[in-house]
C-alpha cells in the first residue's frame, strides 16, 4: 500500500494545467466498441482507472496503439465475445466502475453483454437500475445471477427505438443508453437525460462517427438509429474536478496560483460556489488565477441565514466537489451547511477532519455543518486512510493546509483520478513524499 507524507503549511506558486477529464475518458473509451473503424482519443490522463479500462478492452480484442502517452488509437474490429463470459473478464470488470458502460455498446453492436457487479469508490449505494431499465425499454432482455453477481443483457432481434423518461438523470446511465440507442432501429427519445459537458462530448463524438443525435446539451435527447458507425478523432475536455481541487489547494494554503486552460465555459456553477465561500477567483480568458493572500469569508444568504452548498445536476455543482468544498470551509470565517444529496457515505471521512481540529457537525449521512476557524493552518496534522478518490484528495488538501506532517495511506485511490499529483504539486512548492509500504 502506498502512502503520502505531507508537510503542511507551504504555499503554492506558479502555473498548473488540469489533465484530461477522467469521467469523460471512461465514457468515450467504451464508445470505441460501437465501430470496427479506428477511433483516436487525445488528452487522455495517465491514471489507473483509465489504464485499467483500456487494458480490459484490449483483452476483449480491441487493438490499442499509443501514438503519445496522451493519445491512443482504438480499433474494435475483432472482438472476442467468449472473453466476456470468462472468469478473467469478471475479475477485471468487477474492480472497475467504468466497466458498466460497455453494456450499451456491446448489446447494440453484438446483441449480448455480460457484466459482473462493478466496483469503484465505496461511497454508498450506486444503483444501476437506470442503465438496465433503459436498455430493457430499447428491447433488451435482462437477467441477474445472484450466485455469480453477474448481469446479462441480450437483444437477439436487435434494439428498437422508443420513448423513455429516466427515473434519475444518471450520467453513466445516460451514456449507456445513448450508446445503445445510436444503433437501435427507429427513433429514441430520452427525457430527463443527464446533460453534463462529458455527456455532451460523448454525443458530439458519436455524431462525428455518424450518429444522429438532437438536443445535445439539454435533458431531452432525440436519437435516430443508424446502421453502423465509423471512426473519429476526439479530444477530452480538461477535468473540472482537478480544477476544483487546485482551487481548493490554493485557498487552503494562501497561494498565488494560475490554472491554465481550464475550460471555463464547461465549469458550470463551480467558480460561483467557491466565490460564495470566500475564495477570490480571477478569470483570465480560459485561465483562472487564485491569489489568496488573506483568509476568506463565507457569504450568507440575502436574509442573513447560513449558506447552504449542495450538489445538483448540471449546471449545478458536481457531487465530486462536495468533499473539497467542505475541507476549504474549515478555515474560512463563517459557517456553511454542506449537503451531499447523491451518496450517503461520502461525508463519513469528516471524522478525520474533526481529529485534525476542524469544527464540523455531521448532521446525518448527507449533511455536515462546518464552522470555519477563520485562519490559515488551523488544522493539525494526523494520520489518515483514503476511502475513495474524492475523500482522498480532500484529505490531501487538508494535510497541505495543516500544521505539521500528516500521513495519508491507501493513496492508490487518489491515483485512480489524479495523474502524478505529488510530482505536479511539489513543482509548485508543496512538500509531499510518496512511500511504498
C-alpha positions in Angstrom: 0.0 0.0 0.0 1.4 3.4 -1.0 1.2 6.5 1.3 1.8 10.2 1.2 3.9 12.0 3.8 2.7 15.6 3.7 4.4 18.6 5.3 1.7 21.2 5.7 1.9 25.0 5.7 3.6 25.5 2.4 2.1 27.9 -0.1 2.0 27.2 -3.8 3.3 29.4 -6.6 3.3 29.1 -10.4 1.1 27.6 -13.1 -0.6 24.2 -13.5 -2.9 22.7 -16.1 -5.6 20.1 -15.5 -5.3 16.8 -17.2 -8.0 15.3 -19.4 -11.3 14.5 -17.8 -11.4 11.1 -16.1 -15.2 10.7 -16.3 -15.4 11.7 -20.0 -12.5 9.3 -20.8 -14.3 6.3 -19.4 -17.4 7.1 -21.5 -15.7 7.7 -24.8 -13.3 4.7 -24.4 -16.3 2.4 -24.1 -17.8 4.0 -27.2 -15.0 2.6 -29.4 -16.8 -0.7 -29.2 -19.6 0.7 -31.4 -17.5 0.6 -34.6 -14.9 -1.6 -36.4 -13.1 1.5 -37.6 -10.3 3.4 -35.9 -11.1 5.9 -33.2 -8.4 8.2 -31.8 -8.7 9.8 -28.4 -6.4 12.6 -27.3 -5.7 14.3 -23.9 -6.1 11.0 -22.0 -5.0 11.2 -18.4 -2.4 8.6 -17.2 -4.4 7.4 -14.3 -5.2 3.9 -13.1 -8.9 3.9 -13.9 -8.3 4.8 -17.5 -5.4 2.4 -17.9 -7.4 -0.4 -16.4 -10.4 0.2 -18.7 -8.1 0.3 -21.8 -6.5 -2.9 -20.7 -9.9 -4.5 -20.3 -10.9 -3.6 -23.8 -7.6 -4.8 -25.2 -8.2 -8.2 -23.6 -11.6 -8.2 -25.4 -9.8 -7.9 -28.6 -9.7 -4.1 -29.2 -6.5 -3.1 -30.9 -4.8 -0.4 -28.9 -1.9 1.8 -30.1 -0.5 4.7 -28.2 0.6 7.5 -30.5 1.8 9.5 -27.5 1.3 9.0 -23.7 -1.8 11.1 -24.0 -3.2 9.9 -27.4 -4.4 6.4 -28.2 -5.9 4.7 -31.3 -8.5 2.0 -30.8 -10.0 -0.4 -33.3 -12.6 -2.9 -32.3 -12.8 -5.0 -35.5 -12.1 -8.4 -33.9 -13.9 -8.7 -30.6 -13.7 -12.0 -28.7 -17.2 -12.3 -27.3 -16.3 -15.5 -25.4 -13.9 -13.4 -23.3 -16.8 -11.5 -21.6 -18.1 -14.8 -20.2 -14.7 -15.8 -18.7 -13.6 -15.6 -15.0 -10.7 -13.3 -16.1 -13.1 -10.8 -17.5 -15.3 -11.0 -14.4 -12.5 -10.3 -12.0 -11.2 -7.3 -14.1 -14.6 -5.8 -14.7 -15.9 -6.0 -11.2 -12.9 -4.0 -9.9 -13.7 -1.1 -12.2 -16.8 1.1 -12.0 -16.4 2.4 -15.6 -16.8 -1.1 -17.0 -20.6 -0.7 -16.7 -20.5 1.4 -19.8 -19.5 -1.5 -22.0 -23.1 -2.8 -21.7 -24.7 -0.4 -24.2 -22.1 -0.7 -26.9 -21.9 -4.5 -26.7 -25.7 -5.0 -26.7 -26.2 -2.5 -29.6 -23.5 -4.0 -31.8 -23.3 -7.7 -30.9 -26.7 -8.4 -29.3 -25.4 -9.5 -25.9 -23.3 -8.4 -23.0 -22.3 -9.7 -19.6 -21.2 -7.6 -16.6 -20.2 -8.5 -13.1 -21.4 -6.2 -10.4 -18.8 -3.4 -10.8 -16.6 -1.9 -8.1 -15.2 1.6 -7.7 -15.5 4.1 -4.8 -17.1 2.9 -1.5 -19.4 5.9 -1.2 -22.7 4.2 -0.5 -25.3 2.6 -2.8 -24.7 3.3 -6.5 -27.6 1.5 -8.1 -27.6 0.5 -11.8 -31.4 0.4 -12.3 -31.4 3.4 -14.8 -28.9 1.5 -17.1 -30.9 -1.7 -17.1 -34.4 -0.2 -17.3 -33.2 2.0 -20.2 -31.8 -1.0 -22.1 -34.9 -3.0 -21.4 -37.1 -0.2 -22.9 -35.0 -0.5 -26.0 -36.0 -4.1 -26.2 -33.1 -5.9 -24.4 -33.7 -8.8 -22.1 -32.2 -8.6 -18.6 -31.1 -11.2 -16.1 -29.2 -11.1 -12.8 -27.5 -14.2 -11.4 -27.2 -13.6 -7.7 -24.9 -16.6 -7.2 -22.2 -15.1 -9.5 -23.3 -11.5 -9.0 -23.4 -11.2 -12.8 -25.8 -9.2 -15.1 -26.7 -10.5 -18.6 -28.3 -8.4 -21.3 -29.4 -9.9 -24.6 -31.1 -8.5 -27.7 -31.1 -11.3 -30.3 -33.6 -9.4 -32.5 -31.7 -6.1 -32.1 -32.7 -2.9 -30.3 -35.7 -0.7 -31.2 -36.2 3.0 -30.6 -38.7 4.2 -28.0 -39.6 7.0 -25.6 -38.3 6.8 -22.1 -38.4 9.1 -19.0 -35.3 8.3 -16.9 -36.0 7.9 -13.2 -32.9 9.9 -12.4 -30.5 12.0 -14.5 -27.7 9.4 -14.2 -24.6 10.4 -16.1 -23.3 6.9 -16.8 -26.9 5.6 -17.3 -27.5 8.3 -19.9 -24.2 7.4 -21.6 -25.0 3.7 -21.7 -28.5 4.3 -23.1 -27.3 6.8 -25.7 -24.6 4.4 -26.9 -27.2 1.7 -27.3 -29.7 3.9 -29.0 -27.5 5.2 -31.8 -27.6 1.7 -33.4 -31.2 0.9 -32.5 -33.9 0.8 -35.2 -36.0 3.9 -35.3 -36.1 7.0 -33.0 -35.3 7.0 -29.3 -36.4 9.9 -27.1 -34.7 10.2 -23.7 -36.3 12.7 -21.3 -34.5 13.7 -18.0 -31.2 12.8 -19.6 -28.0 14.0 -18.0 -26.6 16.9 -19.9 -23.1 17.4 -18.2 -20.3 18.5 -20.5 -18.9 15.0 -20.6 -22.3 13.6 -21.9 -22.3 16.5 -24.5 -18.7 15.4 -25.5 -19.8 11.8 -25.9 -22.7 12.8 -28.1 -20.6 15.0 -30.3 -18.0 12.2 -30.7 -20.8 9.8 -31.7 -22.1 12.3 -34.2 -18.7 12.6 -35.8 -18.8 8.8 -36.1 -22.1 9.1 -38.0 -24.8 9.0 -35.2 -27.9 11.3 -35.4 -28.5 13.0 -32.0 -30.6 16.1 -31.5 -30.9 18.1 -28.3 -27.2 17.9 -27.2 -26.7 20.0 -24.1 -30.4 19.6 -22.9 -32.2 17.0 -20.9 -34.2 15.9 -23.9 -32.3 13.9 -26.5 -33.7 12.5 -29.7 -31.7 9.8 -31.4 -32.3 8.3 -34.8 -30.7 5.0 -35.1 -28.2 4.3 -37.9 -27.0 1.0 -39.4 -23.3 1.5 -38.4 -20.8 4.0 -37.2 -17.4 5.0 -38.5 -14.1 6.2 -37.0 -13.4 9.6 -35.4 -10.9 11.7 -33.5 -11.9 13.0 -30.1 -10.1 15.4 -27.7 -11.0 15.3 -24.0 -12.1 18.3 -22.0 -10.0 19.4 -19.0 -11.0 17.7 -15.8 -13.3 20.0 -13.9 -12.7 18.1 -10.7 -9.0 18.7 -11.0 -9.7 22.4 -11.5 -11.8 22.5 -8.3 -9.1 20.5 -6.4 -6.5 23.1 -7.4 -8.7 26.0 -6.4 -9.2 24.3 -3.0 -5.5 23.8 -2.6 -4.7 27.4 -3.4 -7.3 28.7 -1.0 -6.2 26.4 1.9 -2.6 27.3 1.5 -2.9 31.0 0.9 -1.3 30.6 -2.5 -0.9 32.6 -5.8 -1.7 30.0 -8.4 -2.6 30.3 -12.1 -4.7 27.4 -13.5 -4.1 27.2 -17.3 -6.6 26.1 -20.0 -9.4 25.0 -17.6 -12.3 25.1 -20.0 -14.1 27.9 -18.2 -17.4 27.6 -20.1 -17.7 24.0 -19.0 -17.3 24.6 -15.3 -21.0 25.4 -14.6 -21.6 26.9 -11.2 -18.3 25.7 -9.6 -16.5 29.1 -9.7 -19.6 30.9 -8.3 -19.8 28.4 -5.4 -16.1 28.8 -4.5 -16.6 32.6 -4.5 -19.6 32.2 -2.2 -17.4 30.6 0.4 -15.0 33.4 0.0 -12.3 32.2 -2.4 -11.2 35.0 -4.7 -11.1 33.9 -8.4 -10.0 36.0 -11.4 -11.0 34.5 -14.8 -8.4 35.4 -17.5 -9.7 34.1 -20.8 -9.6 30.3 -20.3 -7.4 30.5 -17.2 -8.2 31.1 -13.5 -6.0 32.9 -11.1 -6.3 32.4 -7.3 -4.4 34.9 -5.2 -5.5 34.0 -1.7 -3.3 36.3 0.5 -5.9 36.7 3.2 -8.3 34.3 4.8 -11.7 34.0 3.1 -15.1 34.7 4.4 -18.3 32.6 3.7 -21.2 34.6 2.5 -24.7 34.4 4.0 -28.0 34.3 2.1 -29.6 37.7 1.5 -31.8 37.3 4.6 -28.7 36.7 6.7 -29.3 32.9 7.1 -26.4 30.4 6.9 -25.2 29.5 3.5 -26.0 26.0 2.1 -23.8 24.3 -0.5 -25.4 21.3 -2.2 -24.7 19.2 -5.3 -27.1 19.3 -8.2 -27.4 18.1 -11.8 -25.6 20.1 -14.4 -25.1 23.0 -14.5 -25.3 22.7 -10.7 -22.4 21.7 -8.5 -20.8 18.2 -9.2 -21.1 15.9 -6.2 -17.4 15.1 -6.7 -16.6 18.6 -5.5 -18.5 18.5 -2.2 -15.7 16.9 -0.2 -13.2 19.6 -1.4 -15.5 22.5 -0.6 -16.1 21.0 2.9 -12.4 21.0 3.6 -11.9 24.5 2.3 -14.7 25.8 4.5 -12.9 24.6 7.7 -10.6 27.6 7.8 -12.9 30.2 6.4 -14.6 32.9 8.5 -18.3 31.9 8.9 -20.4 28.8 8.7 -21.9 26.7 5.9 -24.1 23.7 5.6 -22.7 21.1 3.2 -25.4 18.9 1.7 -24.3 15.9 -0.3 -27.5 14.7 -1.8 -26.4 11.8 -4.0 -24.2 9.5 -1.9 -24.9 8.6 1.7 -21.3 7.6 2.7 -19.3 10.3 1.1 -19.2 12.6 4.2 -18.0 9.9 6.6 -14.4 10.9 6.2 -15.1 14.1 8.2 -14.2 12.2 11.4 -10.6 12.6 10.4 -11.0 16.3 9.8 -12.6 16.6 13.3 -9.4 14.8 14.6 -7.4 17.5 12.9 -9.3 20.2 14.8 -12.0 21.1 12.3 -15.3 22.2 13.7 -17.8 20.1 11.9 -21.1 18.6 13.0 -22.2 15.6 10.9 -25.9 16.0 11.0 -26.7 12.8 9.1 -25.2 10.8 6.2 -25.9 13.6 3.7 -25.3 16.8 5.7 -22.5 18.4 7.6 -22.4 21.8 9.3 -18.9 23.5 9.1 -18.0 26.3 11.5 -14.8 27.9 9.9 -11.9 28.7 12.1 -11.1 31.9 10.3 -7.3 31.4 10.0 -4.8 29.6 7.9 -3.2 26.4 9.2 -6.0 25.9 11.7 -5.8 22.2 11.3 -3.3 19.9 13.0 -1.5 17.0 11.3 -2.7 13.5 11.7 -2.7 10.0 10.0 -5.5 9.2 7.6 -6.6 6.5 5.2 -8.2 7.4 1.9 -11.6 5.7 1.4 -12.2 6.9 -2.2 -10.8 9.3 -4.8 -12.6 12.5 -3.7 -12.2 12.0 0.0 -8.6 11.1 -0.7 -7.9 14.4 -2.5 -9.8 16.3 0.3 -7.6 14.7 2.9 -4.5 15.8 0.8 -5.8 19.3 0.7 -6.4 19.3 4.5 -2.9 18.0 5.1 -1.4 20.7 2.9 -3.2 23.3 4.9 -2.4 21.8 8.3 0.3 22.4 10.9 2.9 19.6 11.0 3.3 16.4 9.0 0.4 14.1 8.0 0.4 10.6 6.6 -2.3 9.5 4.1 -2.5 5.8 3.4 -4.2 4.0 0.5 -3.3 6.7 -1.9 -3.9 4.3 -4.7 -7.4 5.7 -4.5 -6.1 9.1 -5.3 -4.0 7.8 -8.2 -7.3 6.4 -9.7 -8.3 10.0 -10.5 -5.2 12.3 -10.4 -2.1 11.8 -12.6 1.2 12.2 -10.7 -0.4 14.6 -8.2 2.5 14.6 -5.8 5.1 15.4 -8.5 2.9 18.1 -10.0 2.3 19.8 -6.7 5.9 19.5 -5.5 6.9 21.6 -8.5 4.6 24.4 -7.2 6.1 24.3 -3.7 4.3 21.5 -1.9 6.2 19.1 0.3 4.8 15.6 -0.4 6.7 12.4 -0.3 5.4 9.1 -1.7 6.4 5.9 0.1 5.7 2.3 -0.7 4.9 0.1 2.3 
